[in-house]
Amino acid sequence: LMSWVYIIRNKGNKIYIVVTDNPTSRLQYHNRKHGAQFTQNNPSFEIVFLEEYQSISDARQRENQVKKWRRDKKEMLINKYRSGQETRL
């Protein structure tokens, strides 16, 4: 089963980084105000970054790495993804 690290952003420019095995259904889940308290209080998310991994452990490692970054580095990652550039280190 493939796992994904993804970043979602709402209209208020808040971002949320998480791992899932189904990004599309997870996004719908968040936009119905389910899940973490953060997504319950900040609806209208869109996926702005997505990376696929062979295992949940690899995806979690990447999630933890990105979560530790400063906001500007996260934005550079999002911009690379959006422009079709390689995002893995």
C-alpha positions as CSV (number, residue, x, y, z in Angstrom):
1,L,0.0,0.0,0.0
2,M,1.5,3.3,-1.1
3,S,1.7,6.2,1.3
4,W,1.7,9.9,0.6
5,V,3.1,13.0,2.4
6,Y,1.0,16.0,1.5
7,I,0.6,19.6,2.4
8,I,-2.8,21.3,2.2
9,R,-3.4,25.0,2.4
10,N,-6.6,27.0,3.1
11,K,-7.7,30.4,2.0
12,G,-6.1,32.0,5.1
13,N,-2.7,30.6,3.9
14,K,-2.6,28.1,6.8
15,I,-0.8,24.9,6.0
16,Y,-1.2,21.4,7.3
17,I,1.3,18.5,6.7
18,V,0.2,14.9,7.0
19,V,0.5,11.3,5.7
20,T,-2.3,9.3,4.1
21,D,-2.9,6.3,1.8
22,N,-5.5,8.3,-0.1
23,P,-4.9,12.0,-0.6
24,T,-8.2,12.7,-2.5
25,S,-10.5,11.2,0.1
26,R,-8.4,12.6,3.0
27,L,-8.8,16.1,1.5
28,Q,-12.6,15.7,1.2
29,Y,-12.5,14.5,4.9
30,H,-10.7,17.7,6.0
31,N,-13.0,19.9,3.9
32,R,-16.0,18.4,5.7
33,K,-14.4,19.7,8.9
34,H,-13.4,16.3,10.2
35,G,-10.0,15.1,11.5
36,A,-7.6,17.3,13.5
37,Q,-8.9,20.3,15.4
38,F,-6.8,22.5,13.0
39,T,-8.8,21.3,10.0
40,Q,-12.1,21.5,11.8
41,N,-11.5,25.2,12.4
42,N,-9.9,26.0,9.0
43,P,-11.9,24.6,6.1
44,S,-11.5,25.0,2.4
45,F,-8.2,23.3,1.9
46,E,-6.4,22.4,-1.4
47,I,-3.5,20.1,-1.9
48,V,-0.4,22.1,-2.7
49,F,2.3,19.4,-2.3
50,L,2.2,15.6,-2.7
51,E,5.0,12.9,-2.6
52,E,4.5,9.2,-2.9
53,Y,6.3,6.6,-0.8
54,Q,6.5,2.8,-0.8
55,S,6.0,2.5,3.0
56,I,4.2,4.4,5.7
57,S,7.5,4.6,7.7
58,D,9.3,6.4,4.8
59,A,6.4,8.8,4.5
60,R,6.4,9.5,8.2
61,Q,10.1,10.2,8.1
62,R,9.6,12.7,5.4
63,E,6.6,14.2,7.1
64,N,8.6,14.8,10.3
65,Q,11.5,16.3,8.4
66,V,9.3,18.8,6.6
67,K,7.4,19.7,9.7
68,K,10.6,20.8,11.4
69,W,11.4,23.3,8.6
70,R,10.9,27.0,8.7
71,R,7.9,28.3,6.7
72,D,10.0,29.8,3.9
73,K,11.6,26.4,3.3
74,K,8.2,24.7,3.2
75,E,7.1,27.4,0.7
76,M,10.1,26.6,-1.5
77,L,9.1,22.9,-1.4
78,I,5.5,23.8,-2.4
79,N,6.8,26.0,-5.3
80,K,9.1,23.2,-6.6
81,Y,6.2,20.8,-6.6
82,R,3.9,23.3,-8.3
83,S,6.5,23.9,-11.0
84,G,7.1,20.2,-11.6
85,Q,10.6,20.2,-10.2
86,E,12.1,17.3,-8.1
87,T,11.1,17.7,-4.5
88,R,13.0,14.8,-2.8
89,L,16.4,15.5,-1.3
